[in-house]
Amino acid sequence: MDKFIDSIRKKEAESHLKMYSENELFSGDGWLGKPVKTIMDLLSLFADKEDITALDLGCGVGRNCIPIAQIFSDKHCTIDCVDILEYAIEKLVDNAKKCSVEKSINGIVSPIDDFRIEPGHYDLIIAVSALEHMETEESLKRKLFEIRDGLKPGGVVCIIMNSEITETDLFSNEPLIPQFEINIESEKLRILLHEVFNGFEVLKETMKEQSYEVPREFIALLKSKVATFTAKKK
Ligand SMILES: C[S@@+](CC[C@H](N)C(=O)[O-])C[C@H]1O[C@@H](n2cnc3c(N)ncnc32)[C@H](O)[C@@H]1O
């Protein structure tokens, strides 16, 4: 693996380890406090289905997959939950037990790059703030096609991904190298999503600027354009 990616992944692992060990899921004002509303809003689409198979790429400690399993607790629901960080999957399994959904949650320690998505297997595939951590734009493109093919007819994809990311040292205002393996232009990402999911019914598409502080060596101000894309396979 290239040195740049290796160094990003080490720092990324440290910062997520800190985040997950110091914060409880579904408490506090940070991003672990509540699930992503766009994803929760999609779940009514599956009201008539008895069996749901879902995939959460870069699942973290269960912020989205656990509420999905809870909402589908009266159905037969299986969610494959993939994260590169062993500690995230350990916490996910604990959190699933605490929320009584451990039967639905299948934790898998793997880089998204290496996790092969079985064709025609899933009703729902989500990836929140995760695909920007794949190794290259080429591998991202291949994974997006795998996601497309991995959905059953009527299946739904939800991708939330940072683009055009900048980081600056909050105190000196010096630009820093963004700690993301992929830093794609927003318009290029938009075009790519339309190319891959051509023929799908687009349910939601937004590109919103956001900025927040992230722990680096010192504190950095991260700015990005966040793409939210949800679409249904016909
Ligand atoms: C910002 S967190 C988001 C977690 C979760 N999707 C959520 O919304 O709460 C990104 C997660 O992706 C994981 N991750 C980073 N790079 C990854 C990779 N290449 N393959 C799999 N998971 C990765 C991190 O360990 C982390 O748990």
The ligand as a Gaussian input file, in Angstrom:
#p B3LYP/6-31G(d) Opt

LIG

0 1
 C      -16.911000       8.985000       9.857000
 S      -17.077000       7.313000      10.345000
 C      -18.759000       7.002000       9.890000
 C      -19.300000       5.754000      10.512000
 C      -20.747000       5.432000      10.169000
 N      -20.946000       5.280000       8.745000
 C      -21.670000       6.502000      10.715000
 O      -22.323000       7.190000       9.922000
 O      -21.739000       6.627000      11.947000
 C      -16.171000       6.419000       9.090000
 C      -16.021000       4.942000       9.415000
 O      -15.444000       4.315000       8.262000
 C      -14.438000       3.416000       8.689000
 N      -13.472000       3.291000       7.589000
 C      -12.526000       4.177000       7.192000
 N      -11.879000       3.711000       6.122000
 C      -12.422000       2.503000       5.826000
 C      -12.175000       1.526000       4.819000
 N      -11.239000       1.710000       3.880000
 N      -12.916000       0.397000       4.824000
 C      -13.863000       0.183000       5.779000
 N      -14.161000       1.095000       6.751000
 C      -13.445000       2.231000       6.766000
 C      -13.854000       4.040000       9.933000
 O      -13.205000       3.072000      10.750000
 C      -15.092000       4.644000      10.571000
 O      -15.702000       3.752000      11.471000

